[in-house]
């Protein structure tokens, strides 16, 4: 299941890409995110063992290396190998695949195996006061991705390469919310209406008049739009490019796969507060 740390990593990836500076890896973000939320006031340097053999009147010896940091910070900030993005990008609700951008150079595999996942990264613009948030980009892939590589790649792809929108700019960052959906439980269904609104996402493909069509909606779309199952399917077919009559949708032979995945979200401002804490820990080190 997706976590807010995954969202924080996507925001980290986008922000550092726009600001042209190194990014933390997924493993680093997950560890620091957990530390921050377990005890926001704790200093990672306090994790170092106390030297009980030193006389209390003896002043501490400054480290010779000016780049010295406490071991806990040093381990987390160790350089990570570069990785590149993946292909097979799929905009949510669109039939036109987009090219994949390069992932963050600081992406690395986690020390704990987390498995490969199909995934989508969504960017929304939050309203200043009241109103509804607005979609700013959403692209993902049904091909299983190593999590660090996949999140970094599609964080950038959905921000810069969703052809429905202009690329996200630096000035927009404070208005953004990131959503991450890890997709699971793919099941082909014989009946197009054999799914549950709010639980299942849909991936459809079909042929009509010699043309092939395909598109997808994530599990949260139909629920958020207030659509019925039939309205969802018609909208999905329209998104794929079908222009037949609305009441003729059921005469089209659809291939439908339902899947699951709960979207987890994080606002940029929440990430900013965490990142300032991280920067403070690094400075104190």
Secondary structure, 3 states (H helix, E strand, C coil): CCCHHHHHHHHHHHHHHHHCCCCCCHHHHHHHHHHHHHCCCCCHHHHCCCCCCCCCCCCCCCCCCCCCCCHHHHHHCCCCCCCCCCCCCEECCCCCCCCCCCCCCCCCCCCCCCCEEEEEEEEEECCCCCCCCEEEEEEEEEEEEEHHHHHHHHHHHHHHCCCCCCCCCHHHHHHEEEEEEEEEEEEEECCCCCCCCCCCEEEEEEEECCEEEEEEECHHHHHHHCCCHHHHHHHHHHHHCCCCCHHHHHHCCCEEEEEECCCEEEEHHHHHHHHHHHHHHHHHC
